[in-house]
Amino acid sequence: MMDVTARFLKYVKFDTQSVEENNFPTTQGQIELAKVLVDELKTLNLEDISLDDNGYVMACLPANTDKILPSLGFIAHLDTSPDMSGNGVNPQIIEHYDGGDIVLHKEKNIVLSPKEFPELNNYKGKTLITTDGTTLLGADDKAGIAEIMTAMEYLKNNQEVNHGKIYVAFTPNEEVGRGTDHFNIERFGADFAYTIDGGPIGELEYENFNAAGAIVSVQGRNIHPGSAKGKMINASLLAQEYINLLPKEETPAVTEGYEGFYHLTNILGKVEEAELRYIVRDFDLASFEKRKKLMQRIANQLNENYGKDTFTVEIKDQYFNMREKIEPVKHIVDTASKAMEAVGVAPDIRPIRGGTDGARLSYMGIPTPNIFAGGHNFHGKYEFIPTYAMEKAVEVILKIVEMYAIE
């Protein structure tokens, strides 16, 4: 039996970085990892194994009891973030971490230090896996894949552990917000599921932001600056006015917990035209709607000053808070919490200041809260994961399966 650490170290060697502009099928590295997972699932003798044209891997571990039990699902994603390269990942293994600085890259003076990342102090004496300072690590979410695969192998090799049908899925393009675009709900088959895609050990999440993307377009008028008085309308300066009318205290840099925000992600500006791109986030649906209305109201206000259609706002909803869909079946969160406690992990139930595949799946008909995969500092060169956390994630998956078999 391959342990979870060995699996993880194998998977991170695949460059599965998502590309924003790509459609489906996704990047070749994701397909290559997907094919390896299909081969492993076949070796484990799971059933209904598939890799579809869009890059989704699905399989089923059949029930081994006649008892009527719910069908569980476990999901992780194949891709890594576009924020930093995942090519040539060279993991460093730090055994019996002593609590000091970890030199990731000596020549570039890249150091993972508890002074900047105090959470390292939680893992003294544990084994850590870090980057070499030149790439991300890929624990988001190859740790989740490794944990699910290890749990499935355990269950296949230990038939005395009773369970109902267990479905697994590995999805592409999650990091660019399209992980469930072509997810086949009927093909998957689970009554409810868990994404193994959270951060540090103990995280358990069933609330996330309501989310929208907004494009503010500004139409100006370009006149030669030597004769522009009373004629020029500088779209870039008008865009600045728009920015200044949104609440300055409601941005990601100054909000936390359940506080929502407006996040300016991109500016394109010339005299003739300008464009502002925002993401809008809020946990409360009523507040979320107010935020979108404010963005339109500011545009209307400025149009009164500068002329009709100087400002146009296009807002598109992206996903919604899964709490609404999970609360009616809250037992899936309670069971995960009890499973953590049973294996010696303190549950840390908190809202996700973002979204997961589980949020969209919950609205597609499969309630799907999120469980820790164990990593820290995702999407960058300071990413690390304790092997201890991965082992505990496997134990949590197995305990959830066990608890649903005895209820």
Summary of the structure (lengths in Angstrom):
residues: 407
radius of gyration: 23.6
end to end distance: 28.9
largest distance: 85.9
contacts: 1404
relative contact order: 0.18
helix: 35%
strand: 24%
